[in-house]
Amino acid sequence: MSLAEDPKWELAILATVQGFYEKLLQGYVGGEIPIPDGLGSVSLQGHADVNQTLVKMHRWLRILDLAITPAMLRRAFSDEVDPEIAEAMLRHFTRKRESSEVNRDKADLVATFLYRHPRVPGQWEKRGFGLDGSLPLSPFEIALIEILAESDVPSLPEEHAQLLRLFDPLQEQAHKCRDLNALLESGIISQVREIKQSLDSSFFHPGVLATIAPYNAAFGRIFDRLFHTAAGEIKSYAQALQEQGGSILGNVDGVDVTVDHVAAMEESDLLNMDYSQALDKFRRVSKLKQALDRRPPVRRKPQLLKTPAKSAPEKKSSLRPMLDLPALRAAITPQQISSEENKLRKVEESVRVFVRVADPKFRQIVPMRFFNLTLTPQEADAYCVDNLTEKTSRAEVGRVLLRSVALFARMNTELEELKRADNSPTVWKLHADSLLVLLEIGRMLNETAARINSSGHEPSGLDAAAMKVSLDKLRQCAERAVHQLSRNPAEKASAARAGAD
């Protein structure tokens, strides 16, 4: 049965969209929105003529759609939005059958929101095989098919299916971009825009949305990281220049950019602007960063840093200062700990999903971005336990094993990122800061393990041995991290030259 054959169901969907739109607009107009008669509180019971109410509702929503831009919708879709609202919005945009740029952009960001906010963490990563040994549809595509089951979704011509194969290579290309300018100059953004336009009405097909939403999420992470890095370096330069009495940072498109301009730059506002306006501003930020890179560095006394011995500045990495590890670890805040623990929980959940759905013969080898994470049999078993919240020594050991694996994975990832950022001091420092927080959490985990071993309910010999193996592995990783963070940049450059000779 289609939505047209079930007007009460359609009215329920549109009433959800109306409620979200009206709440969104209240913040812009500073009060309640005047609502047409009969639509103020849509009840599915007692309507003498549901079809007549639907006609009025469609007309009202067309007006609201004109008032609300994709950028407004992007800002409104915060982490607190109920996925059911997003599902109703996606049904609405799909049923409009408009291949306009605005309608497509709205459906695009709503589908991406649903991908970024699964009802069950990690559910889109679950994979398996069909009975015939073939790969089934992705879990996200299955979910979209269910959401749009009662909508008249468009067909997918073969030429449009071929276009979808371009997204993976474009994502790989984006991953290789080292800074914001490289990403903006790569042409990836315009290529993706053209592909989306070429899909026309096929854009609203579940298979298309299931391809585009993961790409959007991955590209968004890359873009945000490079943009925040560029903006952070600009602000740091501006602050140093201001301390020395200067005010002009550089000239972009014939206009001098001042310290005050940078101070007023709100990164979150830029990321939530309309696409065309934001892209122009992103390019201006990139041009300013290029202009600063061509200027001599502005030096100021660093905080909590040791000044390295003077050496010939043969490489950019030699400008990176040595870190005073004890002072920096002592300065770690509870907010930093909390932020990193959220990342660790996500790692734990992704490993848990993989271990539970993987072939038992291969579940101990978990593929990560830069490496394969090898689990001990006891660690893999711990990730299969349904409930580790009990106050027993067995559960406590299980929690230590889970956290030890996640810490090991995060430290190795940050170490790899550290290597790749050696020529970018600002990015290098970001990953160094993450490693310092991870080292501190590792220290707390060792204290927890010591408490378990010395409690009145000591773990069994096998559990204690499993915990020791995991913590030893983590300790070795932590030692590598400390070694990398403690190395003198000049010493590293000298070692690199010796290797080249």
VENSULPE-V580560 format. One record per residue. N is the residue number from 1. PSI is psi as a letter, one per 30 degrees, with the letter a starting at -180 (* if undefined). BURIAL is # if it has 16 or more other C-alpha atoms within 10 Angstrom, else .. D_LAST is the distance of its C-alpha to the last C-alpha in whole Angstrom. Layout:
n:N psi:PSI burial:BURIAL d_last:D_LAST
n:N psi:PSI burial:BURIAL d_last:D_LAST
This chain:
n:1 psi:k burial:. d_last:74
n:2 psi:l burial:. d_last:72
n:3 psi:e burial:# d_last:72
n:4 psi:f burial:. d_last:75
n:5 psi:f burial:. d_last:77
n:6 psi:i burial:. d_last:77
n:7 psi:e burial:# d_last:77
n:8 psi:e burial:# d_last:77
n:9 psi:e burial:. d_last:74
n:10 psi:e burial:# d_last:73
n:11 psi:e burial:# d_last:74
n:12 psi:e burial:# d_last:73
n:13 psi:e burial:# d_last:69
n:14 psi:e burial:# d_last:70
n:15 psi:e burial:# d_last:72
n:16 psi:e burial:# d_last:68
n:17 psi:e burial:# d_last:67
n:18 psi:e burial:# d_last:69
n:19 psi:e burial:. d_last:69
n:20 psi:e burial:# d_last:65
n:21 psi:e burial:# d_last:66
n:22 psi:e burial:. d_last:69
n:23 psi:e burial:. d_last:67
n:24 psi:e burial:# d_last:64
n:25 psi:f burial:# d_last:66
n:26 psi:e burial:. d_last:68
n:27 psi:f burial:. d_last:65
n:28 psi:e burial:. d_last:65
n:29 psi:f burial:. d_last:68
n:30 psi:h burial:. d_last:69
n:31 psi:a burial:. d_last:72
n:32 psi:k burial:. d_last:73
n:33 psi:k burial:. d_last:73
n:34 psi:k burial:. d_last:77
n:35 psi:k burial:. d_last:77
n:36 psi:l burial:. d_last:79
n:37 psi:k burial:. d_last:83
n:38 psi:f burial:. d_last:82
n:39 psi:g burial:. d_last:78
n:40 psi:e burial:. d_last:78
n:41 psi:i burial:. d_last:78
n:42 psi:j burial:# d_last:78
n:43 psi:k burial:. d_last:80
n:44 psi:f burial:. d_last:80
n:45 psi:k burial:. d_last:83
n:46 psi:g burial:. d_last:86
n:47 psi:k burial:. d_last:85
n:48 psi:e burial:. d_last:88
n:49 psi:j burial:. d_last:86
n:50 psi:e burial:# d_last:82
n:51 psi:e burial:# d_last:82
n:52 psi:e burial:. d_last:83
n:53 psi:e burial:# d_last:81
n:54 psi:e burial:# d_last:78
n:55 psi:e burial:. d_last:79
n:56 psi:e burial:. d_last:79
n:57 psi:e burial:# d_last:75
n:58 psi:e burial:. d_last:73
n:59 psi:e burial:. d_last:75
n:60 psi:e burial:. d_last:74
n:61 psi:e burial:# d_last:70
n:62 psi:e burial:. d_last:70
n:63 psi:e burial:. d_last:70
n:64 psi:e burial:# d_last:68
n:65 psi:e burial:# d_last:65
n:66 psi:e burial:. d_last:66
n:67 psi:f burial:. d_last:65
n:68 psi:k burial:. d_last:62
n:69 psi:l burial:# d_last:59
n:70 psi:e burial:# d_last:56
n:71 psi:e burial:# d_last:54
n:72 psi:e burial:# d_last:57
n:73 psi:e burial:# d_last:57
n:74 psi:e burial:# d_last:53
n:75 psi:e burial:. d_last:54
n:76 psi:f burial:# d_last:57
n:77 psi:i burial:# d_last:55
n:78 psi:l burial:. d_last:54
n:79 psi:f burial:. d_last:53
n:80 psi:f burial:. d_last:57
n:81 psi:k burial:. d_last:58
n:82 psi:k burial:. d_last:60
n:83 psi:f burial:# d_last:58
n:84 psi:e burial:. d_last:62
n:85 psi:e burial:# d_last:62
n:86 psi:e burial:# d_last:59
n:87 psi:e burial:# d_last:61
n:88 psi:e burial:# d_last:64
n:89 psi:e burial:# d_last:62
n:90 psi:e burial:# d_last:60
n:91 psi:e burial:# d_last:63
n:92 psi:e burial:# d_last:65
n:93 psi:e burial:# d_last:62
n:94 psi:e burial:# d_last:62
n:95 psi:f burial:# d_last:66
n:96 psi:f burial:. d_last:66
n:97 psi:h burial:# d_last:65
n:98 psi:k burial:. d_last:63
n:99 psi:g burial:# d_last:60
n:100 psi:l burial:. d_last:60
n:101 psi:e burial:. d_last:56
n:102 psi:e burial:. d_last:58
n:103 psi:e burial:# d_last:59
n:104 psi:e burial:# d_last:56
n:105 psi:e burial:# d_last:54
n:106 psi:e burial:# d_last:56
n:107 psi:e burial:# d_last:56
n:108 psi:e burial:# d_last:52
n:109 psi:f burial:# d_last:52
n:110 psi:e burial:# d_last:55
n:111 psi:e burial:# d_last:53
n:112 psi:e burial:# d_last:50
n:113 psi:e burial:# d_last:52
n:114 psi:e burial:# d_last:53
n:115 psi:e burial:# d_last:50
n:116 psi:f burial:# d_last:48
n:117 psi:i burial:# d_last:51
n:118 psi:l burial:. d_last:52
n:119 psi:e burial:. d_last:56
n:120 psi:k burial:. d_last:54
n:121 psi:k burial:. d_last:50
n:122 psi:g burial:# d_last:48
n:123 psi:f burial:# d_last:51
n:124 psi:f burial:# d_last:49
n:125 psi:f burial:. d_last:46
n:126 psi:k burial:. d_last:48
n:127 psi:l burial:. d_last:48
n:128 psi:a burial:# d_last:50
n:129 psi:k burial:. d_last:51
n:130 psi:l burial:. d_last:55
n:131 psi:f burial:. d_last:57
n:132 psi:g burial:. d_last:56
n:133 psi:g burial:. d_last:53
n:134 psi:l burial:. d_last:52
n:135 psi:k burial:. d_last:50
n:136 psi:l burial:. d_last:52
n:137 psi:l burial:. d_last:53
n:138 psi:l burial:# d_last:50
n:139 psi:e burial:# d_last:52
n:140 psi:e burial:# d_last:52
n:141 psi:e burial:# d_last:53
n:142 psi:e burial:. d_last:56
n:143 psi:e burial:# d_last:57
n:144 psi:e burial:# d_last:57
n:145 psi:e burial:# d_last:60
n:146 psi:e burial:. d_last:62
n:147 psi:e burial:# d_last:62
n:148 psi:g burial:# d_last:63
n:149 psi:e burial:. d_last:65
n:150 psi:g burial:# d_last:68
n:151 psi:l burial:# d_last:67
n:152 psi:i burial:# d_last:67
n:153 psi:k burial:# d_last:63
n:154 psi:l burial:. d_last:62
n:155 psi:l burial:. d_last:61
n:156 psi:j burial:# d_last:57
n:157 psi:l burial:. d_last:57
n:158 psi:e burial:. d_last:55
n:159 psi:f burial:. d_last:53
n:160 psi:e burial:# d_last:52
n:161 psi:e burial:. d_last:51
n:162 psi:e burial:. d_last:48
n:163 psi:e burial:. d_last:47
n:164 psi:f burial:# d_last:47
n:165 psi:f burial:. d_last:44
n:166 psi:f burial:. d_last:42
n:167 psi:e burial:# d_last:42
n:168 psi:e burial:. d_last:39
n:169 psi:e burial:. d_last:36
n:170 psi:e burial:# d_last:37
n:171 psi:e burial:# d_last:37
n:172 psi:e burial:. d_last:33
n:173 psi:e burial:. d_last:32
n:174 psi:e burial:# d_last:33
n:175 psi:f burial:. d_last:31
n:176 psi:f burial:. d_last:28
n:177 psi:k burial:# d_last:29
n:178 psi:f burial:. d_last:27
n:179 psi:l burial:# d_last:30
n:180 psi:e burial:# d_last:33
n:181 psi:e burial:# d_last:33
n:182 psi:e burial:. d_last:31
n:183 psi:e burial:# d_last:34
n:184 psi:e burial:# d_last:36
n:185 psi:f burial:. d_last:35
n:186 psi:f burial:. d_last:34
n:187 psi:g burial:. d_last:38
n:188 psi:e burial:# d_last:38
n:189 psi:e burial:. d_last:41
n:190 psi:e burial:. d_last:43
n:191 psi:e burial:. d_last:43
n:192 psi:e burial:# d_last:44
n:193 psi:e burial:. d_last:47
n:194 psi:e burial:. d_last:48
n:195 psi:e burial:# d_last:48
n:196 psi:e burial:# d_last:50
n:197 psi:e burial:# d_last:52
n:198 psi:f burial:. d_last:52
n:199 psi:f burial:# d_last:54
n:200 psi:b burial:. d_last:57
n:201 psi:f burial:# d_last:59
n:202 psi:f burial:# d_last:57
n:203 psi:e burial:# d_last:55
n:204 psi:g burial:# d_last:58
n:205 psi:k burial:# d_last:57
n:206 psi:e burial:# d_last:56
n:207 psi:e burial:# d_last:53
n:208 psi:e burial:# d_last:52
n:209 psi:e burial:# d_last:52
n:210 psi:f burial:# d_last:50
n:211 psi:e burial:# d_last:47
n:212 psi:e burial:# d_last:47
n:213 psi:e burial:# d_last:48
n:214 psi:e burial:# d_last:45
n:215 psi:e burial:# d_last:43
n:216 psi:e burial:# d_last:44
n:217 psi:e burial:# d_last:43
n:218 psi:e burial:. d_last:40
n:219 psi:e burial:# d_last:39
n:220 psi:e burial:. d_last:41
n:221 psi:e burial:. d_last:39
n:222 psi:e burial:# d_last:36
n:223 psi:e burial:# d_last:37
n:224 psi:e burial:. d_last:39
n:225 psi:e burial:. d_last:35
n:226 psi:e burial:# d_last:34
n:227 psi:e burial:# d_last:37
n:228 psi:e burial:. d_last:37
n:229 psi:e burial:# d_last:34
n:230 psi:e burial:# d_last:34
n:231 psi:e burial:# d_last:37
n:232 psi:e burial:. d_last:36
n:233 psi:e burial:# d_last:34
n:234 psi:e burial:# d_last:36
n:235 psi:e burial:# d_last:39
n:236 psi:e burial:. d_last:36
n:237 psi:e burial:# d_last:36
n:238 psi:e burial:# d_last:39
n:239 psi:e burial:# d_last:40
n:240 psi:e burial:# d_last:38
n:241 psi:e burial:# d_last:39
n:242 psi:e burial:# d_last:43
n:243 psi:f burial:. d_last:42
n:244 psi:g burial:. d_last:41
n:245 psi:g burial:. d_last:44
n:246 psi:l burial:. d_last:43
n:247 psi:f burial:# d_last:44
n:248 psi:j burial:. d_last:43
n:249 psi:e burial:# d_last:40
n:250 psi:l burial:# d_last:39
n:251 psi:k burial:. d_last:41
n:252 psi:j burial:# d_last:42
n:253 psi:h burial:. d_last:44
n:254 psi:g burial:. d_last:45
n:255 psi:k burial:. d_last:46
n:256 psi:k burial:. d_last:45
n:257 psi:k burial:# d_last:44
n:258 psi:l burial:# d_last:45
n:259 psi:e burial:# d_last:44
n:260 psi:e burial:. d_last:48
n:261 psi:e burial:. d_last:47
n:262 psi:e burial:# d_last:44
n:263 psi:e burial:. d_last:46
n:264 psi:f burial:. d_last:48
n:265 psi:j burial:. d_last:46
n:266 psi:j burial:. d_last:47
n:267 psi:e burial:. d_last:44
n:268 psi:e burial:. d_last:47
n:269 psi:e burial:. d_last:49
n:270 psi:e burial:. d_last:47
n:271 psi:f burial:# d_last:46
n:272 psi:g burial:# d_last:50
n:273 psi:l burial:# d_last:51
n:274 psi:k burial:. d_last:52
n:275 psi:e burial:. d_last:49
n:276 psi:e burial:. d_last:50
n:277 psi:e burial:. d_last:50
n:278 psi:e burial:# d_last:47
n:279 psi:e burial:# d_last:45
n:280 psi:e burial:. d_last:45
n:281 psi:e burial:. d_last:45
n:282 psi:e burial:# d_last:41
n:283 psi:e burial:# d_last:40
n:284 psi:e burial:. d_last:41
n:285 psi:e burial:# d_last:39
n:286 psi:e burial:# d_last:36
n:287 psi:e burial:# d_last:37
n:288 psi:e burial:# d_last:37
n:289 psi:e burial:# d_last:34
n:290 psi:e burial:# d_last:32
n:291 psi:e burial:. d_last:34
n:292 psi:e burial:# d_last:33
n:293 psi:f burial:. d_last:29
n:294 psi:f burial:. d_last:29
n:295 psi:l burial:. d_last:31
n:296 psi:k burial:. d_last:30
n:297 psi:k burial:. d_last:30
n:298 psi:k burial:. d_last:33
n:299 psi:k burial:. d_last:32
n:300 psi:l burial:. d_last:35
n:301 psi:j burial:. d_last:35
n:302 psi:l burial:. d_last:34
n:303 psi:k burial:. d_last:36
n:304 psi:h burial:. d_last:35
n:305 psi:k burial:. d_last:32
n:306 psi:k burial:. d_last:30
n:307 psi:k burial:. d_last:28
n:308 psi:l burial:. d_last:24
n:309 psi:k burial:. d_last:23
n:310 psi:k burial:. d_last:23
n:311 psi:l burial:. d_last:19
n:312 psi:k burial:. d_last:18
n:313 psi:i burial:. d_last:19
n:314 psi:f burial:. d_last:16
n:315 psi:l burial:. d_last:16
n:316 psi:e burial:. d_last:20
n:317 psi:f burial:# d_last:19
n:318 psi:f burial:# d_last:19
n:319 psi:f burial:# d_last:22
n:320 psi:k burial:# d_last:23
n:321 psi:l burial:# d_last:25
n:322 psi:k burial:# d_last:25
n:323 psi:k burial:# d_last:28
n:324 psi:i burial:. d_last:31
n:325 psi:e burial:# d_last:32
n:326 psi:e burial:. d_last:35
n:327 psi:e burial:. d_last:37
n:328 psi:e burial:. d_last:36
n:329 psi:e burial:. d_last:37
n:330 psi:f burial:. d_last:40
n:331 psi:g burial:. d_last:40
n:332 psi:k burial:. d_last:40
n:333 psi:l burial:. d_last:44
n:334 psi:e burial:. d_last:46
n:335 psi:e burial:. d_last:46
n:336 psi:e burial:. d_last:42
n:337 psi:e burial:. d_last:43
n:338 psi:e burial:. d_last:45
n:339 psi:e burial:. d_last:43
n:340 psi:e burial:# d_last:41
n:341 psi:e burial:# d_last:43
n:342 psi:e burial:. d_last:45
n:343 psi:e burial:. d_last:41
n:344 psi:e burial:# d_last:41
n:345 psi:e burial:. d_last:45
n:346 psi:e burial:. d_last:44
n:347 psi:e burial:# d_last:41
n:348 psi:e burial:# d_last:44
n:349 psi:e burial:# d_last:46
n:350 psi:e burial:# d_last:43
n:351 psi:e burial:# d_last:43
n:352 psi:e burial:# d_last:46
n:353 psi:e burial:# d_last:47
n:354 psi:e burial:# d_last:45
n:355 psi:e burial:# d_last:46
n:356 psi:f burial:# d_last:49
n:357 psi:f burial:. d_last:49
n:358 psi:l burial:# d_last:46
n:359 psi:k burial:. d_last:47
n:360 psi:f burial:. d_last:48
n:361 psi:f burial:. d_last:45
n:362 psi:g burial:. d_last:42
n:363 psi:f burial:# d_last:43
n:364 psi:f burial:# d_last:41
n:365 psi:j burial:# d_last:38
n:366 psi:j burial:# d_last:38
n:367 psi:k burial:. d_last:36
n:368 psi:l burial:. d_last:34
n:369 psi:e burial:. d_last:32
n:370 psi:f burial:. d_last:29
n:371 psi:l burial:. d_last:29
n:372 psi:k burial:. d_last:32
n:373 psi:j burial:# d_last:34
n:374 psi:k burial:# d_last:36
n:375 psi:k burial:# d_last:39
n:376 psi:l burial:. d_last:41
n:377 psi:e burial:. d_last:44
n:378 psi:e burial:# d_last:46
n:379 psi:e burial:# d_last:44
n:380 psi:e burial:# d_last:45
n:381 psi:e burial:# d_last:49
n:382 psi:e burial:# d_last:49
n:383 psi:f burial:# d_last:48
n:384 psi:f burial:. d_last:51
n:385 psi:k burial:. d_last:53
n:386 psi:e burial:. d_last:55
n:387 psi:j burial:. d_last:56
n:388 psi:g burial:# d_last:54
n:389 psi:f burial:. d_last:56
n:390 psi:l burial:. d_last:59
n:391 psi:h burial:. d_last:59
n:392 psi:l burial:. d_last:58
n:393 psi:e burial:# d_last:55
n:394 psi:e burial:# d_last:54
n:395 psi:e burial:# d_last:54
n:396 psi:e burial:# d_last:52
n:397 psi:e burial:# d_last:50
n:398 psi:e burial:# d_last:49
n:399 psi:e burial:# d_last:49
n:400 psi:e burial:# d_last:46
n:401 psi:e burial:# d_last:44
n:402 psi:e burial:# d_last:44
n:403 psi:e burial:# d_last:43
n:404 psi:e burial:# d_last:40
n:405 psi:e burial:# d_last:39
n:406 psi:e burial:# d_last:39
n:407 psi:e burial:# d_last:37
n:408 psi:e burial:# d_last:34
n:409 psi:e burial:# d_last:34
n:410 psi:e burial:# d_last:34
n:411 psi:e burial:# d_last:31
n:412 psi:e burial:# d_last:29
n:413 psi:e burial:# d_last:30
n:414 psi:e burial:# d_last:29
n:415 psi:e burial:# d_last:26
n:416 psi:e burial:. d_last:25
n:417 psi:e burial:# d_last:26
n:418 psi:e burial:# d_last:24
n:419 psi:e burial:. d_last:21
n:420 psi:f burial:. d_last:22
n:421 psi:g burial:# d_last:23
n:422 psi:f burial:# d_last:20
n:423 psi:g burial:# d_last:20
n:424 psi:j burial:# d_last:24
n:425 psi:e burial:# d_last:25
n:426 psi:e burial:# d_last:29
n:427 psi:e burial:# d_last:28
n:428 psi:e burial:# d_last:26
n:429 psi:e burial:# d_last:29
n:430 psi:e burial:. d_last:31
n:431 psi:e burial:# d_last:30
n:432 psi:e burial:# d_last:29
n:433 psi:e burial:# d_last:33
n:434 psi:e burial:# d_last:34
n:435 psi:e burial:# d_last:32
n:436 psi:e burial:# d_last:33
n:437 psi:e burial:# d_last:37
n:438 psi:e burial:# d_last:36
n:439 psi:e burial:# d_last:35
n:440 psi:e burial:. d_last:38
n:441 psi:e burial:# d_last:40
n:442 psi:e burial:# d_last:39
n:443 psi:e burial:. d_last:40
n:444 psi:e burial:. d_last:43
n:445 psi:e burial:# d_last:43
n:446 psi:e burial:# d_last:43
n:447 psi:e burial:. d_last:46
n:448 psi:e burial:. d_last:48
n:449 psi:e burial:# d_last:47
n:450 psi:e burial:. d_last:48
n:451 psi:e burial:. d_last:51
n:452 psi:e burial:# d_last:52
n:453 psi:f burial:# d_last:51
n:454 psi:g burial:. d_last:53
n:455 psi:l burial:. d_last:56
n:456 psi:f burial:. d_last:59
n:457 psi:i burial:. d_last:59
n:458 psi:k burial:. d_last:55
n:459 psi:l burial:# d_last:54
n:460 psi:l burial:. d_last:54
n:461 psi:e burial:. d_last:52
n:462 psi:e burial:. d_last:50
n:463 psi:e burial:# d_last:50
n:464 psi:e burial:# d_last:48
n:465 psi:e burial:. d_last:46
n:466 psi:e burial:# d_last:45
n:467 psi:e burial:# d_last:44
n:468 psi:e burial:. d_last:42
n:469 psi:e burial:. d_last:40
n:470 psi:e burial:# d_last:40
n:471 psi:e burial:# d_last:39
n:472 psi:e burial:. d_last:37
n:473 psi:e burial:. d_last:34
n:474 psi:e burial:# d_last:35
n:475 psi:e burial:# d_last:34
n:476 psi:e burial:. d_last:31
n:477 psi:e burial:# d_last:30
n:478 psi:e burial:# d_last:31
n:479 psi:e burial:. d_last:29
n:480 psi:e burial:. d_last:26
n:481 psi:e burial:# d_last:27
n:482 psi:e burial:# d_last:27
n:483 psi:e burial:. d_last:24
n:484 psi:e burial:# d_last:23
n:485 psi:f burial:# d_last:25
n:486 psi:f burial:. d_last:25
n:487 psi:k burial:. d_last:21
n:488 psi:k burial:# d_last:20
n:489 psi:e burial:# d_last:19
n:490 psi:e burial:# d_last:17
n:491 psi:e burial:. d_last:15
n:492 psi:e burial:. d_last:14
n:493 psi:e burial:# d_last:12
n:494 psi:e burial:. d_last:11
n:495 psi:e burial:. d_last:10
n:496 psi:e burial:. d_last:9
n:497 psi:e burial:. d_last:6
n:498 psi:e burial:. d_last:5
n:499 psi:e burial:. d_last:5
n:500 psi:e burial:. d_last:4
n:501 psi:* burial:. d_last:0
